[in-house]
C-alpha cells in the first residue's frame, strides 16, 4: 500500500480493490465535508442521508466501514449500528457523536459494537488515522476469515484423503497427500521385492553349492542382528543382510568338485582358485551401485584378523567391521552345516570353534558380541516365531521365515500371510517330497 502526503499527515492510499466506506448523516454539508476529506485516500465512498437509506445501501452494496452520525431522525446512530451489527457484523463501525450524547454513545458501544467513537466537531487528523486503522482491521479480519476458510477447506480435503487413503493408494491415484503415501508404499514394496529377488538368487547359489537351504538367509539375518547389537548404523546392518545373502556369489564359477568339498579338504592349487571368489563376487555386483557397500564386505569376508587371509591380507581394524562380522556369522553357519570342516557342529561346538580362533581368524570383540546375540532366545529364529508342521498351519498365519522345500526351493517369502488354498498346496508338496517341511510362523 502506497502513501500520500495529506494536509493531515502521511496516510496510506488504496491502489487496487479499494475499501468501501458508507457515511450516514442527515446533514448534507457534513456528508460533503467528510467526502472531501476522505476522497484523496482512494477509498470508494457511499453516502446516505438517513439510517433507513443506509440499510438499503447495505442490502445492495458490500461495505467495509460505516461512519454514522449519532443524532438522526426516525432512527438514531445507536439503533442503526445495532441493526448493522446484527445483520452485517463484520463491517467496522465508527460513530460521530456530540458531547451531550454520552448515554446514547454508551448504548451504541454496548449494543452496536462500534470500533471507535469520535466527538463532533472531529479532529481531521484523528479521523483519518482512525479510518485507516479501521480499514486495516477490516482487511486483517477478512484475511483471517480467508485463511480460516482455506484451512477449513484443506482440512476437509485432508480428511477426505485420509478417509479414502487405502482405496486411493490401491488405485494408485495421483492426489497430493495420497501420492506421498502411495510412493512410500511403493518404495516399501520395491524394497521387499528386491530382497525377495536376492533371496531367490541366493537360493539358486545354494543349490549350486549344495549347502543346506536357507544358509545364506541365516547368515544375512545373523549379520544384521549382530550389527545392530554392536550399535552400527542401520545402513551397515542392511548391507550385512545383503552381503550375507550374496556372500557366495563369487563361487558360481567354481568347479562342482571344489564347491562340494570343505575348504580344509582342498588341495593348495584348489585353495588358490577358491580364494579368488570374494573378488569375483565383488566384481559381479559392481554394475549395481546400491550394492557397492555389500560388495566390499563380500570382498573382505575371508580376511583374517592376523592378516593371513585373502584377498588383500588386511589385519585387525584395517578389515571393514562389516567384513569382520560377516566372517564370524558365515563361518558359524558353515560350521553348523558342515561345509567348512567336513562335518556338522552343534551351536555350542561352533561357538567354541570361534573362540578358539579369535585373534587368529576372527575379531575377539565381534566374537564376544556374537555370543551375546546367541544368548537371545530368538537369535536363530525370527522374533515371536515358532516352528510348526504343515498339518498345523491355519489360514492367516504369517510366515516368520522363508518357506522352502528340504531341497532348498523357495515356496513363499517371509512375512507372507497364508491362505487355505496355499496351505493345502504346501501339504501336497510335503506329501510329494516325502519329507517334512520346517515352517516358521509367528505365534
N, C-alpha and C positions, 0 to 999 in steps of 0.2 A: 504494500500500500504506500503510494507516494504522499508527500506533504506539501502544503502551500503556506505562504506567509500571509496570514489573515490579519486584519487590523486588531484582532483579539489574540494574536499569537500564532505559533506554527501549529497547524492542525492537519490531520490525515485527510486525504482525498480519495473518494471511491473511483476506481478506474473501470472496473467491469462488474457486472451483476450488482449494481448499486442497491444498497438497502433502501427500503421504502418507509417513509415517516408519514404518519397521519397526524395532522394538527387539528384539534377540535376546540372551537371557541365561538361564542355567539357574537363577538365583536370583530367586524371585517377588518378594521385597521390593525388589530392585533395579529390576525391571520397574515395580513400582508407584511407586517413588520417581521414576524418570525420567518416567513418565506424568504424575504430578502436576506435575513441574517444567515440562514442555513444553506441557501442555494449554492454559494461558492464551494461548498464541501462536496458537491457532486451527488448528493442523495436524491432519490425520487421523492417528491413531496406531494402529498394529497391533503386537502383541507375540507373541513366540514363545519357548518355554522350552527350545528346542534348535535346533541348526543344521538338522536334518532338517525340523523343523516350519517353520523359516524358509524353507527351499527349497520346501516345499509351498505356503506362502502366496504366495511369489513366482510360482509357476506359475498362481495364480488371480487375484492382485491386482496392479495396476500400482503400483509403489513408486518414490519419488523419492530417498529417503535411507535408508540402513541404519546403525544403531548397533549394533555387535556386541561382546559381551564376548570376551576372548581365551580365557580358560580355561573350557572346557565339555567335558563327557564325550562320548565317541564321535567327535566332530568339533570340533576347536577353531576359534577365530575365524579364524585364518590360513587354514586349509583351507576353511572356509565361504566366506570372502571371495574366495578364489581361484576357487571354483566360480561365485560370483556374477559375478566379472569375466569369466569365460569365457562365461557364459550371458546375462547382462544387463549388459554393460559400461558402459552409460550411467548406471546407478544410482550415486550418490555414496556412498562407503563411509567410515565412521568406526569406529575400533577403540578399545575401552576395554581397557587393559592395566595389569598391575601392574609395579612397578619390577623385580621378579625375572624378568620375561619378555622381556628385551631381545632375545635371539637370535630368539625367536619373533616379536617385533614386527618385526624387520628382515626376516624371512621374509615376513610379511604385507605389508610395504611393497613388497617386490620382486615377490612373486607375486600378491598380492591387489590391488595398485594402489590402496591406500587414499588417501583425500583428507587425512585427519588422524588422528593417534592421540592419545588423552588418557590420562593416568595416573590410576589409581584410588588414593585417592579423588579425584574430579574437582572442579574449581572450577566452581560452578554458572554464574557469570557467563561464564567462558571457554567452558563447554559450550554455553550458549545462543547466544553470539555465533558459535561455530563452526557450530552448526546453521543459524543464519540465513545465514551466508556460504555454507555448502554448498548450501542451498536456492536461494539467489540464483545460484550457479554452475550448478546443475542447470537452472534456468529459462533462464539465458543460453544454455546448451548446447542446450536444447530450441528456443529461439527461433532459434538459429543453424541447427539442423537444419531447422526450418520454413522459414526464409528460403532455405537452400540447396536444399531440395526445391522451393520456389516458383520459385527462379531456374532450377533444372534443368527444371521443367515449362515455364516460359516459354521457355527455350532450345529445348526440344523443339518447342514450338508455333511459335517463330520459324523454326526450321529447316524445319518443315513448310510454313510460309507461303512461305519462300524457295524451297523445292523446287518448289512449285506456283504460283509467282508469275505466270509468263506465262499459264498456264492460267486462274488465278483472275482476273487482270486482264481477259483477253479475255472471260471470262464475266461481268465486272462484278460481282464478289461484293462483299459488304459486310464482309468480315473486316477487323479493325482495321488491321494493318500493310499488307495488300494494298490497302485502301481508299485509304490515303495515296498509294501508288504509282499506283494507278489514277487518282486525281484529278490527279496530276502529268501522267500520260499524257494524260488527257482535256483538261487545260489546254493541253498542247503541241499536241494535235490541233486544239483550238479555235483556237489561235493560227495554226496552219498554214492552217486553213480560212479564217480571217479574212483572211490575206494572199493566199490564193488568190482570195477574193472581190474583194479590192482590185485584184488583177491582172486579173481578168476585167473588172471595171468600167473599169479603166484602159485595157484593150484596146478596149472599146467607145468610150471617149473618143477613142482614137487613130483608130479607124475613122471617127468623126465628123469629126475634124480633118483626116484624110487624111495623117497623118505616117507614117513608117515604123514597122512593127510592132516592139514592144519598146523604143521610145524612152523611155517613162516608167519602165519597169523598169530600164533602164540608168541613167537619172537618179537613181532611188532608190538603186541599188546603189553608184554612184559617190559619192553624197552620204553614205551611211553609211560607206563606206570612208574618205572624206576626214575625216569627223567623228572616226573612230577614230584616224586619223593625227594629228589635232590634239589627241588625248587628251581629247576631250569625254566626258562621262558617257554610258554605254550607252543611257540613256533618250533622250538627244538624238540619238544615232545612229539609233535606231529611229524616232524622229519624222521624221528626214530621209528615211528609206526610204519612209515613208508619204507624206510631203509630195511626194517625187519621183514616186511612183505617181499621185498625185492633183493634181499641180501645175496641170493644165489643166482641172480640173473646172468652173471658172467660165466656161470658153469654150463650154460646151454650149449656151448660149442665143444665141450669136453667129450672125449670118447666114453661110451657106456661103461667100459671096463674100469675106468678111473672113477666115474660117478658112483658106481655101486660098491666100492670098497672104502673102508675107513681111511682117513688120511694117514694114520700111522702104519698102514699096511702098503702104502705106495712105495715104489722104487724112487731113488734120488731123481732120476730123469722125470718120472711122473709127478713128483712133488714140484719140480721146477715148472712143469706145464700147468699144474694145478694152481700154483702161486700167482699165475697171471690173471686168474678170473676176477679179482677185485678191480683191476684196472680196466678189464674188458667190460665189467659191469658199469663202471663209471662212464665209459665211452658210449655204452648202449643208451644211457639216459641223457647224454649231452643235448640231443635235439629238444628235449622238454625243459624249458627254462625253470619251471616251477619245481622240478625235481633235482636242481643243482645241489641243494643242501643235502638231500638224502644220498645223492650220488657220491658226494665227498665222503660221507660216513661209510658207504659201501667200499670205497677205495681203501680206506684205512682200517677195515674191520679185522684184518689179520696182522696188524702191527702188534708187537709185544711190548709190555711195559719195560722190559730190559733192553729194548732196541734191536732185538734179533728177529723181528718179524718181517713181513713183506707187505707192500712192495717197496716202501721208502725207508725202512729201518728207523722209523721215528721211535722216540722213547719218552716215557712218563708224560709230563704235561704238554709235550710237543704233539702228542696224539690228540686229535679233537676229542672232547669229552664225550660226544655222542658216539664216536667210534669205540671208545673205551667201554661204554655201556653196551653197545651192540656186540662187542667181543664176549662180554660176560653172559648176556642172555642167549645169544645164538649158540655158544658152546654149552650152556646149561641144557638147552633143548636137545642139542646134538648128543650130549651125554645120556640124556634120558631115552632117546630113540635109537641109540647105538650106532649112529653114523660117524662118530668121532673116534672111538677106540674099539669098535668091533663088537661090543656087547652093551646092552642097556643097563643103566644105573638107576637106582631109586632116587627120589628127590634128595634124600639125606646124603646119599653117596655122591651125587652130582655136586652138592654144596661143598662136601669135603674135598672134592677134586679142585673146585675153585679156590678153596682156602689153601690147599697145598701149593698151588701155582700162583698165588698172589705175589706181587713184586717181581715175578718172572714173566708170566703171560698176562696177568691182569692187574689193574689198578686196585690197590688194597681198599681205598675208600669206596670205590664202586662195589666191590665185593661185599663190604660191610653193609652198605645201604641196601644191596640186593637181598641180603639175609633178612633185613628188617621188612622188606616188601613181602618176602615169602612167609613171614610170620602172620601176615594178614590172612584171615580165614578165606577170603575170596580171591587170593592172589592168582591162583591158577584157574579161576572161574570168574566170569563177569559178576559184578556186584548184584546181590539179590537173586542169583540164579541157582538152579538145581538141575540134576540130570534125571531124566525120565525115560521110560520105554515108549516105543511107538504106540503101544496099546493104551497108554495112559494119557495120550495127547487129547486136548479138548479145543474146540473152536475158540478163537480169540486169544489163545495163548501166544505170547510174544517170544520169539527166539532170542536167547541170550548169547548165542554164538552161531557162526555159520553152520548150516546143516549140510554134512557131506556123507557120502556113502563110505563104507570101510575102505574102499579103494581110492578115496580122495576126490571123488566127483562132487562138485558143488551143486547142491539142490536148491537151497534157499539161503539168502543172506541174513546176517544178524539183524535183529530188530524187526524182522518180518512178522506180521500178525497172521497166524494160521487160520485157514478156513476148513470147514468139514470136508469138502472135496480134496483139498491138499493133504489132509490127514489120512484120508483113505488111500491116496496115491502113495504117500510115504509108507504106509503099512504094506501096500502091494510091492513096492520096491524092496522093502526089508524081506518079504517072503520070497521074492525072486532071487535076491542076492544070497539068501540063506544065512545071513549074518545080522546081528542086532546093531541098530544104529545107536550112537551116543548122542542124545538130543538134550541140549541145554536150553531151558526155558526160565523165564522169570517167575519166581514163586508168587 
